[in-house]
């Protein structure tokens, strides 16, 4: 239980970069994760028989591919005479091994699903406290010496930049959604809902467009998967849910038919609604889109230059001239915010996970990453876990606007999806759900009963 608390604390504090020790990439989140490993690894070593689950094997295959592809990319970069920024190169060399060990330790051992479910519940409970503290920090009710919770008009809390806070809030929203779906008591359901609302609130304060649209996409996918589950419920006690789902499906064409003429009659309504969801009312949307497309084109070009083998750890793009000019003028720096500086070595990211992985590890790493996501998504979708399906899809959407593979929260989400997917797979020893929303169908239940009798 103490290990679960340490893991939950490590996940929540992993983005608290303003609380790190000086200029070192070590803070309370990293210390909690290392302490959790210090308890977890000896406990596993004391077990006589340690079986490797499919989730562990898949996680191990991905990290093996990442290690080999980064090594090959580094050799390619040295052969081509690539200039590396030492600080960011070492940053990735320190981050990836820690994440690999943490991710594999999450899914190994017996009862991994129950353990990660407990951690998810603890993360939402602690998330309520941390989010309330962040809101008090932003309002000036609570002050921490040497910490500025605002980056201009964007809220960043105890992170260096608002995008790190967006990762935390999006992760809490998706974890809370799963906790609410699988809650077996009213208290757990209420705490999950409180964390969900607070995380959405703080996420909107960060003004991260990627976080906002990932939340919306995850909510739509959650509703769609939930309707799919309810449409074919055969248990008598679930007749009301099934009927409501069929009513919603049959009424959808009429809602669309009534809404389309309204939207066509006032086309500015949709534009205004979309602009209200973007930071600054959408007035910077075109400039940011141009910058992102320029970075993405540069990332593709760098990938082709490396023969799709990558260039090793660290960022490999040149900083756009507009951002470099803002840095020189001091318009993009504030207090202790850490960001790349213009130099001889390329040290800027594409702000797109597939493209950043392409520049680091090449096409092999990109394929391995999407393979892992697909395997995890297939497992939870077949197991009818609407919350976990929405979790993976939301993170995938967010990955198109930033590099997310260095965040422990992301690997916790992938780990819990892998172990729950294994648990729901027919014919496995753990193919039994933890809570009500993932009930097996009558045919599968009958087949399982026959196997047990045999």
LINZI-V464256 format. One record per residue. N is the residue number from 0. PHI is phi in radians with two decimals (none if undefined). PSI is psi in whole degrees, -180 to 180 (none if undefined). OMEGA is omega as a letter, one per 20 degrees, with the letter a starting at -180 (none if undefined). Layout:
N|PHI|PSI|OMEGA / N|PHI|PSI|OMEGA
//
This chain:
0|none|-41|r / 1|-1.09|-37|r / 2|-1.11|-37|r / 3|-1.11|-39|r / 4|-1.13|-42|r / 5|-1.10|-41|r / 6|-1.13|-44|r / 7|-1.09|-42|r / 8|-1.12|-41|r / 9|-1.08|-39|r / 10|-1.15|-43|a / 11|-1.26|-34|a / 12|-1.68|3|a / 13|-1.16|-23|r / 14|-1.74|4|a / 15|-1.43|67|a / 16|-1.27|-20|r / 17|-1.29|-14|r / 18|-1.66|7|a / 19|-1.30|163|a / 20|-1.41|103|r / 21|1.01|-132|r / 22|-1.63|3|a / 23|-1.32|146|r / 24|-1.41|40|a / 25|-2.22|127|r / 26|-2.47|-168|a / 27|-1.09|-33|r / 28|-1.14|-47|r / 29|-1.13|-39|r / 30|-1.12|-40|r / 31|-1.13|-40|r / 32|-1.14|-41|r / 33|-1.15|-40|r / 34|-1.12|-39|r / 35|-1.10|-42|r / 36|-1.12|-36|r / 37|-1.11|-27|r / 38|-1.56|-34|a / 39|-1.33|-46|a / 40|-1.11|-49|r / 41|-1.07|-36|r / 42|-1.11|-38|r / 43|-1.25|-34|a / 44|-1.21|-25|a / 45|-1.39|-13|r / 46|-1.34|135|a / 47|-1.24|-47|a / 48|-2.07|119|a / 49|-2.14|104|a / 50|-1.49|143|r / 51|-1.68|114|a / 52|-1.29|163|r / 53|-1.00|-34|r / 54|-1.09|-43|r / 55|-1.15|-42|a / 56|-1.11|-41|r / 57|-1.19|-42|r / 58|-1.11|-41|r / 59|-1.13|-37|r / 60|-1.10|-42|r / 61|-1.10|-48|a / 62|-1.20|-29|r / 63|-1.15|-43|r / 64|-1.09|-40|r / 65|-1.11|-44|a / 66|-1.11|-47|a / 67|-1.17|-41|a / 68|-1.20|-37|r / 69|-1.19|-38|r / 70|-1.13|-43|r / 71|-1.15|-39|r / 72|-1.13|-39|r / 73|-1.11|-43|r / 74|-1.08|-39|r / 75|-1.13|-43|r / 76|-1.13|-41|r / 77|-1.15|-37|r / 78|-1.13|-36|a / 79|-1.49|-3|a / 80|1.32|34|a / 81|-1.19|137|r / 82|-1.59|126|a / 83|-1.87|142|r / 84|-1.42|113|a / 85|-1.03|-39|a / 86|-1.13|-45|a / 87|-1.34|-30|r / 88|-1.11|-47|r / 89|-1.20|-31|r / 90|-1.03|-47|r / 91|-1.21|-36|r / 92|-1.13|-28|r / 93|-1.49|-34|a / 94|-1.32|-45|a / 95|-1.12|-45|r / 96|-1.07|-41|r / 97|-1.10|-44|r / 98|-1.13|-38|r / 99|-1.08|-46|a / 100|-1.16|-45|a / 101|-1.08|-45|a / 102|-1.10|-42|a / 103|-1.23|-37|r / 104|-1.21|-23|r / 105|-1.16|-36|a / 106|-1.77|-6|a / 107|-1.57|156|r / 108|1.65|164|a / 109|-1.26|154|r / 110|0.97|42|r / 111|-1.16|-35|a / 112|-1.12|-46|r / 113|-1.11|-39|a / 114|-1.15|-46|r / 115|-1.21|-30|r / 116|-1.14|-40|r / 117|-1.11|-42|r / 118|-1.11|-39|r / 119|-1.08|-43|r / 120|-1.12|-42|r / 121|-1.14|-38|a / 122|-1.11|-39|r / 123|-1.21|-39|r / 124|-1.13|-48|r / 125|-1.19|-30|r / 126|-1.09|-35|r / 127|-1.05|-46|a / 128|-1.15|-47|a / 129|-1.17|-38|r / 130|-1.19|-39|r / 131|-1.11|-39|r / 132|-1.13|-40|r / 133|-1.12|-42|r / 134|-1.13|-40|r / 135|-1.15|-35|r / 136|-1.15|-41|r / 137|-1.21|-32|r / 138|-1.42|-6|a / 139|1.48|4|r / 140|-1.22|-38|r / 141|-2.06|137|r / 142|-2.20|142|r / 143|-2.07|123|a / 144|-0.98|135|r / 145|1.37|8|a / 146|-2.10|131|r / 147|-1.98|112|a / 148|-1.36|-2|a / 149|-2.10|140|r / 150|-2.02|96|a / 151|0.97|-121|a / 152|-1.64|2|a / 153|-1.69|137|a / 154|-1.49|131|r / 155|-2.17|-6|r / 156|1.07|-129|r / 157|-1.74|20|r / 158|-1.69|163|r / 159|-1.23|-37|a / 160|-2.43|158|a / 161|-1.08|-26|a / 162|-1.20|-31|r / 163|-1.16|-41|r / 164|-1.12|-34|r / 165|-1.11|-37|r / 166|-1.09|-44|r / 167|-1.09|-48|a / 168|-1.19|-39|r / 169|-1.13|-43|r / 170|-1.06|-42|r / 171|-1.18|-38|r / 172|-1.06|-46|a / 173|-1.26|-38|r / 174|-1.17|-42|r / 175|-1.11|-35|r / 176|-1.09|-41|r / 177|-1.17|-41|r / 178|-1.11|-41|r / 179|-1.10|-41|a / 180|-1.16|-38|a / 181|-1.73|7|a / 182|-1.12|134|r / 183|-1.85|-7|r / 184|-2.26|156|r / 185|-1.15|-37|r / 186|-1.10|-44|r / 187|-1.12|-39|r / 188|-1.12|-43|a / 189|-1.14|-43|r / 190|-1.13|-38|r / 191|-1.11|-40|r / 192|-1.16|-40|r / 193|-1.09|-45|r / 194|-1.09|-39|r / 195|-1.07|-46|a / 196|-1.16|-45|a / 197|-1.12|-39|a / 198|-1.15|-39|r / 199|-1.12|-41|r / 200|-1.07|-51|a / 201|-1.16|-36|r / 202|-1.09|-37|r / 203|-1.21|-33|r / 204|-1.16|-29|r / 205|-1.22|-17|r / 206|0.99|38|r / 207|-1.57|114|a / 208|-1.12|-39|r / 209|-1.08|-40|r / 210|-1.14|-43|a / 211|-1.08|-49|a / 212|-1.27|-27|r / 213|-1.18|-39|r / 214|-1.09|-44|a / 215|-1.12|-45|r / 216|-1.10|-41|r / 217|-1.12|-39|r / 218|-1.12|-41|r / 219|-1.15|-40|r / 220|-1.19|-38|r / 221|-1.04|-46|a / 222|-1.12|-42|a / 223|-1.12|-45|r / 224|-1.18|-38|r / 225|-1.12|-40|r / 226|-1.12|-40|r / 227|-1.06|-40|r / 228|-1.19|-46|a / 229|-1.24|-26|a / 230|-1.09|-31|a / 231|-2.07|25|r / 232|-1.19|134|a / 233|-1.98|-6|r / 234|-1.27|139|a / 235|-1.05|-34|a / 236|-1.24|-16|a / 237|-1.79|17|a / 238|-1.10|-36|a / 239|-1.13|-44|r / 240|-1.12|-43|r / 241|-1.10|-42|r / 242|-1.11|-42|r / 243|-1.10|-39|r / 244|-1.13|-43|r / 245|-1.13|-39|r / 246|-1.08|-43|a / 247|-1.12|-41|a / 248|-1.17|-44|a / 249|-1.22|-28|a / 250|-1.48|-13|a / 251|-1.05|-45|r / 252|-1.04|-37|a / 253|-1.21|-36|r / 254|-1.14|-42|r / 255|-1.14|-43|a / 256|-1.09|-33|r / 257|-1.42|-29|a / 258|-1.45|-31|a / 259|-1.08|-49|r / 260|-1.04|-35|r / 261|-1.14|-42|r / 262|-1.20|-37|r / 263|-1.22|-32|r / 264|-1.23|-27|r / 265|-2.35|79|a / 266|-1.12|-22|r / 267|-1.22|-17|a / 268|-1.12|-46|r / 269|-1.13|-40|r / 270|-1.13|-42|r / 271|-1.14|-40|r / 272|-1.13|-44|r / 273|-1.13|-39|r / 274|-1.16|-33|r / 275|-1.19|-22|r / 276|-1.51|-13|a / 277|-1.68|155|r / 278|-1.23|144|a / 279|1.19|20|a / 280|1.19|17|r / 281|1.46|8|a / 282|-1.30|-18|r / 283|-1.80|7|a / 284|-1.10|-44|a / 285|-1.17|-39|r / 286|-1.15|-44|r / 287|-1.14|-38|r / 288|-1.09|-42|r / 289|-1.12|-41|r / 290|-1.12|-43|a / 291|-1.13|-45|r / 292|-1.11|-36|r / 293|-1.14|-42|r / 294|-1.15|-40|a / 295|-1.18|-38|r / 296|-1.15|-39|r / 297|-1.14|-39|r / 298|-1.13|-43|r / 299|-1.09|-40|r / 300|-1.13|-41|r / 301|-1.16|-36|r / 302|-1.12|-41|r / 303|-1.20|-36|r / 304|-1.12|-31|r / 305|-1.56|12|a / 306|1.03|34|r / 307|1.06|26|r / 308|-1.80|-10|a / 309|1.45|175|a / 310|-2.20|8|r / 311|1.70|-177|a / 312|-1.11|158|r / 313|1.64|165|r / 314|-1.31|152|a / 315|-2.37|23|r / 316|-1.98|150|r / 317|-1.36|141|r / 318|-1.14|133|r / 319|-1.02|147|a / 320|-1.07|-35|a / 321|-1.12|-43|a / 322|-1.24|-38|r / 323|-1.09|-39|r / 324|-1.14|-39|r / 325|-1.13|-37|r / 326|-1.13|-42|r / 327|-1.11|-39|a / 328|-1.37|-9|a / 329|1.37|17|a / 330|-1.50|-13|a / 331|-2.04|10|r / 332|-2.13|145|r / 333|-2.72|124|r / 334|0.93|-124|a / 335|-1.75|29|r / 336|-1.26|128|a / 337|-1.68|131|r / 338|-2.75|159|r / 339|-1.08|148|r / 340|-2.00|152|a / 341|-1.12|130|a / 342|-2.75|-174|a / 343|-1.22|-37|a / 344|-1.47|143|r / 345|-1.21|126|a / 346|-2.51|31|a / 347|-2.09|147|a / 348|-1.71|163|r / 349|-1.45|-9|a / 350|0.95|42|r / 351|-2.74|115|a / 352|-1.02|-50|r / 353|-1.02|-40|a / 354|-1.29|-36|r / 355|-1.15|-39|r / 356|-1.15|-33|r / 357|-1.11|-42|a / 358|-1.26|-25|a / 359|-1.57|-53|a / 360|-2.04|1|r / 361|1.42|-170|a / 362|-1.13|-30|r / 363|-1.06|-44|a / 364|-1.19|-38|r / 365|-1.11|-45|r / 366|-1.11|-42|r / 367|-1.10|-40|a / 368|-1.14|-47|a / 369|-1.24|-30|r / 370|-1.10|-44|r / 371|-1.10|-43|r / 372|-1.11|-41|a / 373|-1.15|-43|r / 374|-1.09|-44|r / 375|-1.15|-41|a / 376|-1.17|-40|r / 377|-1.10|-39|a / 378|-1.14|-48|a / 379|-1.31|-29|r / 380|-1.23|-44|r / 381|-1.14|-31|r / 382|-1.42|0|r / 383|1.14|35|r / 384|-1.59|96|a / 385|-1.16|-42|a / 386|-1.13|-43|a / 387|-1.24|-35|r / 388|-1.10|-44|r / 389|-1.12|-34|r / 390|-1.08|-50|a / 391|-1.17|-42|a / 392|-1.15|-40|r / 393|-1.11|-42|r / 394|-1.16|-36|r / 395|-1.13|-42|r / 396|-1.09|-43|a / 397|-1.19|-28|a / 398|-1.15|-18|r / 399|-1.35|-9|a / 400|-2.08|7|r / 401|-3.05|164|r / 402|-1.53|115|a / 403|-1.95|-4|a / 404|-1.31|-7|r / 405|-1.70|11|a / 406|-1.86|125|r / 407|-1.04|-31|r / 408|-1.04|-37|r / 409|-1.14|-41|a / 410|-1.30|-27|r / 411|-1.14|-42|r / 412|-1.10|-44|r / 413|-1.14|-40|a / 414|-1.12|-46|a / 415|-1.18|-32|r / 416|-1.22|-39|r / 417|-1.13|-47|a / 418|-1.25|-35|r / 419|-1.25|-34|r / 420|-1.13|-42|r / 421|-1.10|-39|a / 422|-1.14|-35|a / 423|-1.50|-9|a / 424|-1.18|132|r / 425|-1.15|142|r / 426|1.55|0|r / 427|-1.72|158|a / 428|-1.17|-28|a / 429|-1.77|21|a / 430|-1.34|52|a / 431|-2.33|135|a / 432|-1.38|160|r / 433|-1.52|-27|a / 434|-2.58|176|a / 435|-1.06|-38|a / 436|-1.15|-11|a / 437|-2.04|56|r / 438|-1.38|143|r / 439|-1.30|151|r / 440|-1.25|167|a / 441|-1.07|-41|a / 442|-1.12|-43|r / 443|-1.18|-38|r / 444|-1.14|-41|r / 445|-1.13|-42|r / 446|-1.11|-40|r / 447|-1.14|-40|r / 448|-1.09|-39|r / 449|-1.14|-39|r / 450|-1.14|-40|r / 451|-1.12|-40|r / 452|-1.14|-40|a / 453|-1.15|none|none
//
